[in-house]
Amino acid sequence: MRFIITGGGTGGHLAIAEALLEALRTRGHEAVFIGSVSGQDRVWFEKGSSFARSWFLETTGVVNRRGFAKAAALWRIFTAFLQSRRIIKGYAPDAVVSVGGFSAAAASFAALSLRVPLYIHEQNAVSGRLNKMLRPFAKAFFSSYDENSPVKGYPVSKILFETARVRSGIKTIIFLGGSQGARVINDLALELAPDLSGRGINIIHQCGERDYERVKAEYGKIGCDVELYGFTRELHSLLARSDLAVSRAGASTLWELCANGLTAFFIPYPYAAGDHQYYNAKYLADMDLAWCKRESELKKEDILSLLNSDLSEKSRGVMAICEEGAAESIIEFIERECAC
């Protein structure tokens, strides 16, 4: 079978695309990718990707834009819609799978206009505007938070399950600001570094490329030896060595941590559409499997108070709710649908 995967913009959406691609290749299918020149799509899939081919179209987000900027963004999506129609006609896929994000709009609408089956994965507890709009027309809608989803697991790379372990004590903390980096988490890590280092706790910090030089310089000033990254595609190996994560609450990051058995203290991005990061984190916090604090309520003592905690119960708990093989289950479901 031939598939088109579309969507992206941020690492969260692209991680799902990668997990689905892994499952497709395992099952002997071919896939191409349609994304955007904006966001991180090119970083992930322009070079060294296992997609048979990738297209990056001139699109940008529409949410939070006004006036001329919004009109221009909609025009770019319309132009990309026409390009996507040509790509879909030429490639003749059996199905198009959207992983969400503004990158998905053009190809998703193009698939519907050509009556190619469209399948959607919604990564967050609160659906984005595009997915709300497209859901009534999709053949299936997958979500880990939706009781009506035909597959409830979250597509996560197999390696995170393979390197999973139960954590108990805290020897290494990883700070994760998401694919774009988060200044509030970066500043919290810098503030905590002397205390953590003084207690013999190792620090791994993914700070985002835009803030890398500043954070590196600040660590140099305070004289703390940390493992610092701007952006890395080897995040799975860093998670495997960590015992506690201090993180944004993007859905892919959240479920990757769960798959690996890594408990987290979540600091949701306050301006996420529909406040979805807060509700992602709340899903785990309500089960007493994670901690969650708003940026406005955050104090360094919130982290310091956890350092002597036994994390084993939470670690086992997050592993238990993360279903292995979700990407394969989604592809199997689509195979059955297309065969009917």
Phi, psi and omega in degrees: 000157180242131184235149165247129172252132182226151179128176178141221186101305178242165181299330181299311178294320184290330176296323176294316178303318181294319179295320178293321177299317178302316180292320179298315181295321178300324183267009173082020180262163176252146179217147171238166185235137172239116180227210186231157172285342177273167179070208187255008186305315182293323180301322183280318195233009180281322182232141175072015181275156177270000173296143178298327176197154178228141174240138179236111188259160183281084177229156175220169178291155179253327183301140179071009174260148181228160173056230184297322181298321179290317179299320179295320179296319179293323177296319178297322178294320179297316178298317179292329175300316178295319176297318181296322176301317180295319180296314182295318178299319182288324184274331179054062181285158172280333181201153172246131180244120178264132176256010174087178185088161183300334180297339186276343191301307188299309183289328179294313177295324178296318179300314180297320182294335181258006179060034171271132183304129180249130177239140186237135167250122175260119187276336190256164177291333176245121184293143175286165183299318181297314181293325175298321181291319186275337188308316182298341184256355182278151177290328177202153183232115184258134178202135178289345184256354187257121181297336182270002181293133179293337173227124186261347178288164181253131181295113182229142180302140183302327186297334179289329174285322182294329181258010181294148175204158177277126177267150174232282177276168183251110175250333181222131176246135176248131177257125184235117179263011185083174186296336180265350186084156180219115185299322182296322177287322177299316180292324177297317179299318179296321180292324182277339189308312180299319179295315182294313179299321179297335178263006177077022180264129180284147181239126169246134187220118172257107193256353184090141185296326184293333184252006188298311184296319178297313182295319178301315180296320181293320176298323177297321180294321182272355173072031180257135180268110181232163175262103191249136179226143170279301177215143179214142173269002180255032184301326181303322181288329177288319178298319182299332181268358186258158181245337177213138176249139169248116199210155161297172186240038170300145189298317182297316177300314181303312184284332174295319177298316179299314181302327183270356181077021185260111180288151186224152167254110186266137174236090187297146174293119190289344184253015177296143182305128180066015182055034189295329180295322178298316182288330172301310182293321180299327178305317179279320182298323180294338176265008182059039179248001179197172174247152180213131176222139172292152177306319184292342182257357192285136173224151182295335179296336178300324179278315182300328181290346182266350193297333179258013182286150169269113186268002191299321181293316178294320181298315177295323182296316181291327176295324184291330183268356181258113185279122177285145177084019182296321179299316178297321180295322178296315181293321177300318179298315180295320177304313181296318180298316183290335180281343182287000000 
